[in-house]
Amino acid sequence: MYDKFAPLLEQAITEPGIVSEAYRRFHRFSIGNQILAAVQLHQRDLPLSPIASFNRWKELGRSVCKGQKAISLWMPLTVKRRDKDDSSGDFGDTGEVFTVFKLAPRWFSLEQTEGDAYVEPVESPQWDAEAALAALDITLEPFDLMDGNVQGYAVRRRIAVSPLAEYPHKTRFHEIAHVVLGHTLESDCHDAASMPRSLQEVEAEGVAFLLCSILDLPGRDESRGYIQSWLEGGQLPEKSAQRIFGVSQKVLEAGRPGDREAVTQ
């Protein structure tokens, strides 16, 4: 079982098709939980089919078959930070809260149930760049750099994409990610192939990879190579994996029409 986000993201990057396949079936859930559900069903040799809780299947006129094991998804828990008073030794609330994620085994797939017929439509992804930029308070400006190696850049809350970029949509996702991840708060981000890159580049390209995969856009192979080159054989930190999933979710929802129900990643 995947009890951390980093190994799940690594599998998504190295296993072609899993992200888009998971999104189309489990679009009501967060991106991390979509992939997590798909991985568990594959491990059990079950098809990617609708999942729901025990009670929800009951409402739909179906019951979970005896002996079936639930699928686990991440659920967010809000926790109050508590500090120990050095003088009294007692713990008290600091007023600060933070979110942790806990795996909860509560979901079953259609094949694990029996009863009334049930059909759930498969989602066709939709995303509008202008709507997303407006919702995220990011401005797309004309590209004004002369360096032919630079495919895009992000400055504070402004981004630009070179007219010579091989995959303009991927570059746009990458630069949006730099902004939403907070990478542009202290310095400008220029994506030049000749320049050495930090973990910021891996995070931004991780977001670009997930969004290109979900929306079935080209450039995913190049994203894999870019990520691996900057990791240089190292492991992606768990915190970065969480940030990649979280920001991908935020950017995706910013450009999607209408409201939808989701289990927060």
C-alpha positions as a LaTeX table, in Angstrom:
\begin{tabular}{lrrr}
\hline
Residue & $x$ (\AA) & $y$ (\AA) & $z$ (\AA) \\
\hline
Met1 & 0.00 & 0.00 & 0.00 \\
Tyr2 & 1.18 & 3.50 & $-0.81$ \\
Asp3 & 1.32 & 5.34 & 2.54 \\
Lys4 & 3.21 & 8.27 & 1.02 \\
Phe5 & 2.70 & 10.51 & $-2.02$ \\
Ala6 & 6.25 & 10.32 & $-3.45$ \\
Pro7 & 6.19 & 6.62 & $-4.50$ \\
Leu8 & 2.75 & 7.12 & $-6.05$ \\
Leu9 & 3.96 & 10.08 & $-8.10$ \\
Glu10 & 7.01 & 8.09 & $-9.18$ \\
Gln11 & 4.78 & 5.30 & $-10.48$ \\
Ala12 & 2.58 & 7.82 & $-12.29$ \\
Ile13 & 5.64 & 9.26 & $-14.02$ \\
Thr14 & 7.10 & 5.91 & $-15.03$ \\
Glu15 & 3.87 & 4.10 & $-16.02$ \\
Pro16 & 2.41 & 5.63 & $-19.21$ \\
Gly17 & $-1.35$ & 6.11 & $-19.32$ \\
Ile18 & $-2.16$ & 5.61 & $-15.65$ \\
Val19 & $-2.90$ & 9.29 & $-14.94$ \\
Ser20 & $-5.29$ & 9.91 & $-17.83$ \\
Glu21 & $-6.99$ & 6.55 & $-17.33$ \\
Ala22 & $-7.49$ & 7.22 & $-13.62$ \\
Tyr23 & $-8.82$ & 10.73 & $-14.20$ \\
Arg24 & $-11.48$ & 9.65 & $-16.67$ \\
Arg25 & $-12.88$ & 7.10 & $-14.25$ \\
Phe26 & $-12.32$ & 8.79 & $-10.87$ \\
His27 & $-12.67$ & 12.47 & $-11.76$ \\
Arg28 & $-14.81$ & 13.13 & $-8.67$ \\
Phe29 & $-11.77$ & 12.51 & $-6.48$ \\
Ser30 & $-8.51$ & 14.41 & $-6.13$ \\
Ile31 & $-5.67$ & 13.63 & $-8.53$ \\
Gly32 & $-3.69$ & 11.77 & $-5.87$ \\
Asn33 & $-6.66$ & 9.62 & $-4.94$ \\
Gln34 & $-7.49$ & 8.98 & $-8.59$ \\
Ile35 & $-4.08$ & 7.42 & $-9.16$ \\
Leu36 & $-4.15$ & 5.62 & $-5.81$ \\
Ala37 & $-7.50$ & 4.00 & $-6.64$ \\
Ala38 & $-6.28$ & 2.95 & $-10.10$ \\
Val39 & $-3.11$ & 1.38 & $-8.70$ \\
Gln40 & $-5.02$ & $-0.66$ & $-6.11$ \\
Leu41 & $-7.54$ & $-1.94$ & $-8.67$ \\
His42 & $-4.73$ & $-2.93$ & $-11.03$ \\
Gln43 & $-2.99$ & $-4.78$ & $-8.21$ \\
Arg44 & $-6.18$ & $-6.79$ & $-7.61$ \\
Asp45 & $-6.71$ & $-7.46$ & $-11.33$ \\
Leu46 & $-9.93$ & $-5.46$ & $-11.23$ \\
Pro47 & $-10.98$ & $-3.10$ & $-14.04$ \\
Leu48 & $-11.14$ & 0.64 & $-13.48$ \\
Ser49 & $-14.80$ & 1.03 & $-12.65$ \\
Pro50 & $-16.85$ & 3.29 & $-10.35$ \\
Ile51 & $-15.96$ & 3.28 & $-6.65$ \\
Ala52 & $-18.12$ & 4.32 & $-3.72$ \\
Ser53 & $-18.39$ & 3.82 & 0.01 \\
Phe54 & $-20.33$ & 0.93 & 1.56 \\
Asn55 & $-23.26$ & 3.21 & 2.42 \\
Arg56 & $-23.26$ & 4.92 & $-0.97$ \\
Trp57 & $-23.53$ & 1.59 & $-2.79$ \\
Lys58 & $-26.42$ & 0.73 & $-0.48$ \\
Glu59 & $-28.15$ & 3.96 & $-1.51$ \\
Leu60 & $-27.63$ & 2.98 & $-5.15$ \\
Gly61 & $-29.32$ & $-0.38$ & $-4.61$ \\
Arg62 & $-26.15$ & $-2.45$ & $-4.47$ \\
Ser63 & $-24.42$ & $-4.30$ & $-1.65$ \\
Val64 & $-20.76$ & $-5.15$ & $-1.11$ \\
Cys65 & $-20.07$ & $-8.84$ & $-1.68$ \\
Lys66 & $-18.99$ & $-10.80$ & 1.36 \\
Gly67 & $-15.25$ & $-10.97$ & 1.93 \\
Gln68 & $-14.37$ & $-8.00$ & $-0.29$ \\
Lys69 & $-11.51$ & $-5.79$ & 0.90 \\
Ala70 & $-12.01$ & $-2.02$ & 0.77 \\
Ile71 & $-9.88$ & 0.35 & $-1.29$ \\
Ser72 & $-8.01$ & 2.97 & 0.74 \\
Leu73 & $-7.90$ & 6.65 & $-0.18$ \\
Trp74 & $-6.30$ & 9.61 & 1.54 \\
Met75 & $-8.56$ & 11.71 & 3.76 \\
Pro76 & $-7.48$ & 15.12 & 5.07 \\
Leu77 & $-7.48$ & 15.68 & 8.82 \\
Thr78 & $-7.19$ & 19.12 & 10.40 \\
Val79 & $-4.96$ & 18.97 & 13.47 \\
Lys80 & $-4.31$ & 21.61 & 16.13 \\
Arg81 & $-0.69$ & 22.17 & 16.97 \\
Arg82 & 0.09 & 21.69 & 20.66 \\
Asp83 & 3.23 & 22.84 & 22.44 \\
Lys84 & 4.57 & 21.82 & 25.82 \\
Asp85 & 4.90 & 24.51 & 28.49 \\
Asp86 & 8.44 & 24.24 & 29.89 \\
Ser87 & 7.42 & 25.48 & 33.34 \\
Ser88 & 4.28 & 23.42 & 33.93 \\
Gly89 & 4.96 & 20.49 & 31.61 \\
Asp90 & 1.41 & 20.76 & 30.26 \\
Phe91 & 0.47 & 20.81 & 26.59 \\
Gly92 & $-1.62$ & 23.68 & 25.30 \\
Asp93 & $-3.11$ & 24.76 & 21.99 \\
Thr94 & $-1.02$ & 27.23 & 20.00 \\
Gly95 & $-3.96$ & 28.33 & 17.86 \\
Glu96 & $-2.20$ & 26.95 & 14.78 \\
Val97 & $-3.80$ & 24.23 & 12.65 \\
Phe98 & $-2.34$ & 22.08 & 9.89 \\
Thr99 & $-3.54$ & 19.29 & 7.62 \\
Val100 & $-2.34$ & 15.70 & 7.65 \\
Phe101 & $-3.47$ & 12.87 & 5.38 \\
Lys102 & $-4.60$ & 9.49 & 6.60 \\
Leu103 & $-5.38$ & 6.40 & 4.52 \\
Ala104 & $-8.96$ & 5.29 & 5.08 \\
Pro105 & $-10.25$ & 1.90 & 3.74 \\
Arg106 & $-13.81$ & 2.93 & 2.84 \\
Trp107 & $-14.34$ & 2.42 & $-0.90$ \\
Phe108 & $-15.35$ & $-0.54$ & $-3.07$ \\
Ser109 & $-15.44$ & $-0.88$ & $-6.84$ \\
Leu110 & $-18.50$ & $-1.84$ & $-8.86$ \\
Glu111 & $-17.11$ & $-5.38$ & $-9.37$ \\
Gln112 & $-16.97$ & $-5.83$ & $-5.60$ \\
Thr113 & $-20.72$ & $-5.27$ & $-5.31$ \\
Glu114 & $-23.95$ & $-6.82$ & $-6.53$ \\
Gly115 & $-27.49$ & $-5.55$ & $-7.02$ \\
Asp116 & $-29.20$ & $-3.00$ & $-9.25$ \\
Ala117 & $-27.58$ & $-2.05$ & $-12.54$ \\
Tyr118 & $-25.38$ & 1.02 & $-12.30$ \\
Val119 & $-23.63$ & 3.02 & $-15.01$ \\
Glu120 & $-21.46$ & 6.07 & $-14.37$ \\
Pro121 & $-20.27$ & 8.19 & $-17.31$ \\
Val122 & $-16.56$ & 8.46 & $-17.99$ \\
Glu123 & $-15.35$ & 12.05 & $-17.80$ \\
Ser124 & $-13.90$ & 13.86 & $-20.80$ \\
Pro125 & $-11.53$ & 16.46 & $-19.36$ \\
Gln126 & $-12.16$ & 20.13 & $-20.09$ \\
Trp127 & $-9.84$ & 22.99 & $-19.21$ \\
Asp128 & $-9.82$ & 26.65 & $-20.17$ \\
Ala129 & $-6.49$ & 28.46 & $-19.95$ \\
Glu130 & $-7.92$ & 31.99 & $-19.78$ \\
Ala131 & $-10.33$ & 31.05 & $-17.00$ \\
Ala132 & $-7.54$ & 29.35 & $-15.05$ \\
Leu133 & $-5.19$ & 32.33 & $-15.33$ \\
Ala134 & $-7.94$ & 34.69 & $-14.18$ \\
Ala135 & $-8.90$ & 32.48 & $-11.24$ \\
Leu136 & $-5.26$ & 32.13 & $-10.18$ \\
Asp137 & $-4.59$ & 35.87 & $-10.63$ \\
Ile138 & $-1.79$ & 35.22 & $-13.14$ \\
Thr139 & $-1.15$ & 37.41 & $-16.18$ \\
Leu140 & 0.08 & 36.00 & $-19.50$ \\
Glu141 & 2.35 & 38.59 & $-21.10$ \\
Pro142 & 4.19 & 38.73 & $-24.45$ \\
Phe143 & 7.47 & 36.84 & $-24.47$ \\
Asp144 & 10.32 & 39.37 & $-24.62$ \\
Leu145 & 13.54 & 37.40 & $-24.12$ \\
Met146 & 16.07 & 36.98 & $-26.91$ \\
Asp147 & 17.61 & 33.73 & $-25.61$ \\
Gly148 & 16.42 & 30.95 & $-27.93$ \\
Asn149 & 17.02 & 28.34 & $-25.22$ \\
Val150 & 14.40 & 29.85 & $-22.93$ \\
Gln151 & 10.95 & 28.42 & $-23.60$ \\
Gly152 & 9.14 & 30.38 & $-20.91$ \\
Tyr153 & 9.52 & 32.40 & $-17.76$ \\
Ala154 & 7.65 & 33.39 & $-14.61$ \\
Val155 & 8.07 & 36.72 & $-12.82$ \\
Arg156 & 6.04 & 37.28 & $-9.66$ \\
Arg157 & 2.48 & 36.66 & $-10.93$ \\
Arg158 & 3.27 & 37.04 & $-14.62$ \\
Ile159 & 4.23 & 34.33 & $-17.08$ \\
Ala160 & 5.26 & 34.22 & $-20.71$ \\
Val161 & 5.65 & 31.42 & $-23.23$ \\
Ser162 & 8.06 & 31.58 & $-26.15$ \\
Pro163 & 6.46 & 31.39 & $-29.62$ \\
Leu164 & 9.23 & 28.87 & $-30.35$ \\
Ala165 & 8.32 & 26.57 & $-27.44$ \\
Glu166 & 8.02 & 22.96 & $-28.63$ \\
Tyr167 & 4.99 & 22.30 & $-26.41$ \\
Pro168 & 3.46 & 25.70 & $-25.51$ \\
His169 & 0.77 & 24.15 & $-23.32$ \\
Lys170 & 3.35 & 22.23 & $-21.26$ \\
Thr171 & 5.49 & 25.32 & $-20.85$ \\
Arg172 & 2.44 & 27.30 & $-19.76$ \\
Phe173 & 1.59 & 24.68 & $-17.12$ \\
His174 & 5.21 & 24.71 & $-15.96$ \\
Glu175 & 5.29 & 28.50 & $-15.54$ \\
Ile176 & 1.85 & 28.60 & $-13.87$ \\
Ala177 & 3.14 & 25.99 & $-11.45$ \\
His178 & 6.18 & 28.12 & $-10.58$ \\
Val179 & 3.81 & 30.93 & $-9.56$ \\
Val180 & 1.30 & 28.80 & $-7.63$ \\
Leu181 & 4.10 & 26.87 & $-5.91$ \\
Gly182 & 5.49 & 30.18 & $-4.68$ \\
His183 & 8.78 & 29.89 & $-6.54$ \\
Thr184 & 8.52 & 33.44 & $-7.91$ \\
Leu185 & 8.08 & 35.19 & $-4.57$ \\
Glu186 & 11.80 & 35.77 & $-4.14$ \\
Ser187 & 13.27 & 35.46 & $-7.62$ \\
Asp188 & 12.42 & 35.15 & $-11.29$ \\
Cys189 & 12.32 & 31.71 & $-12.91$ \\
His190 & 13.79 & 31.33 & $-16.39$ \\
Asp191 & 13.64 & 27.89 & $-17.99$ \\
Ala192 & 16.90 & 27.70 & $-19.92$ \\
Ala193 & 18.18 & 24.23 & $-20.77$ \\
Ser194 & 21.78 & 25.39 & $-20.22$ \\
Met195 & 21.08 & 26.57 & $-16.67$ \\
Pro196 & 21.32 & 24.26 & $-13.64$ \\
Arg197 & 17.95 & 23.76 & $-11.88$ \\
Ser198 & 16.93 & 23.02 & $-8.33$ \\
Leu199 & 14.03 & 21.09 & $-6.88$ \\
Gln200 & 11.81 & 23.97 & $-8.02$ \\
Glu201 & 12.16 & 22.73 & $-11.59$ \\
Val202 & 11.20 & 19.19 & $-10.63$ \\
Glu203 & 8.10 & 20.45 & $-8.80$ \\
Ala204 & 6.99 & 22.70 & $-11.66$ \\
Glu205 & 7.55 & 20.01 & $-14.29$ \\
Gly206 & 5.78 & 17.45 & $-12.09$ \\
Val207 & 2.68 & 19.65 & $-12.23$ \\
Ala208 & 3.07 & 20.06 & $-16.00$ \\
Phe209 & 3.36 & 16.29 & $-16.43$ \\
Leu210 & 0.21 & 15.52 & $-14.43$ \\
Leu211 & $-1.86$ & 18.16 & $-16.22$ \\
Cys212 & $-0.66$ & 17.11 & $-19.68$ \\
Ser213 & $-1.48$ & 13.50 & $-18.75$ \\
Ile214 & $-4.98$ & 14.33 & $-17.51$ \\
Leu215 & $-5.80$ & 16.49 & $-20.54$ \\
Asp216 & $-4.16$ & 14.01 & $-22.95$ \\
Leu217 & $-1.73$ & 16.57 & $-24.36$ \\
Pro218 & 1.67 & 15.79 & $-25.94$ \\
Gly219 & 4.97 & 16.37 & $-24.18$ \\
Arg220 & 4.67 & 13.79 & $-21.41$ \\
Asp221 & 7.74 & 11.83 & $-22.48$ \\
Glu222 & 9.75 & 15.03 & $-22.47$ \\
Ser223 & 8.42 & 15.84 & $-19.00$ \\
Arg224 & 9.55 & 12.45 & $-17.70$ \\
Gly225 & 13.03 & 13.04 & $-19.06$ \\
Tyr226 & 13.18 & 16.57 & $-17.65$ \\
Ile227 & 12.15 & 15.42 & $-14.18$ \\
Gln228 & 14.58 & 12.52 & $-14.12$ \\
Ser229 & 17.45 & 14.69 & $-15.32$ \\
Trp230 & 16.99 & 17.17 & $-12.49$ \\
Leu231 & 16.50 & 14.48 & $-9.87$ \\
Glu232 & 19.83 & 13.02 & $-11.02$ \\
Gly233 & 18.96 & 9.59 & $-9.65$ \\
Gly234 & 17.81 & 11.01 & $-6.32$ \\
Gln235 & 14.49 & 10.54 & $-4.59$ \\
Leu236 & 11.73 & 13.12 & $-4.75$ \\
Pro237 & 11.06 & 14.47 & $-1.23$ \\
Glu238 & 7.65 & 13.56 & 0.17 \\
Lys239 & 6.81 & 17.22 & 0.79 \\
Ser240 & 7.50 & 18.07 & $-2.85$ \\
Ala241 & 5.28 & 15.20 & $-4.04$ \\
Gln242 & 2.45 & 16.53 & $-1.88$ \\
Arg243 & 2.95 & 20.02 & $-3.30$ \\
Ile244 & 2.93 & 18.69 & $-6.88$ \\
Phe245 & $-0.37$ & 16.87 & $-6.35$ \\
Gly246 & $-1.93$ & 19.80 & $-4.49$ \\
Val247 & $-0.95$ & 22.45 & $-7.04$ \\
Ser248 & $-1.97$ & 20.22 & $-9.98$ \\
Gln249 & $-5.40$ & 19.93 & $-8.40$ \\
Lys250 & $-5.64$ & 23.68 & $-7.88$ \\
Val251 & $-4.62$ & 24.55 & $-11.44$ \\
Leu252 & $-6.93$ & 21.91 & $-12.93$ \\
Glu253 & $-9.94$ & 23.12 & $-10.96$ \\
Ala254 & $-9.18$ & 26.76 & $-11.77$ \\
Gly255 & $-9.73$ & 26.04 & $-15.47$ \\
Arg256 & $-12.66$ & 23.66 & $-15.20$ \\
Pro257 & $-16.26$ & 24.80 & $-15.71$ \\
Gly258 & $-18.82$ & 24.24 & $-12.97$ \\
Asp259 & $-18.55$ & 22.78 & $-9.50$ \\
Arg260 & $-17.73$ & 19.20 & $-8.70$ \\
Glu261 & $-17.58$ & 17.00 & $-5.66$ \\
Ala262 & $-14.08$ & 15.92 & $-4.69$ \\
Val263 & $-12.22$ & 14.12 & $-1.96$ \\
Thr264 & $-9.39$ & 16.52 & $-1.15$ \\
Gln265 & $-5.93$ & 15.19 & $-1.85$ \\
\hline
\end{tabular}
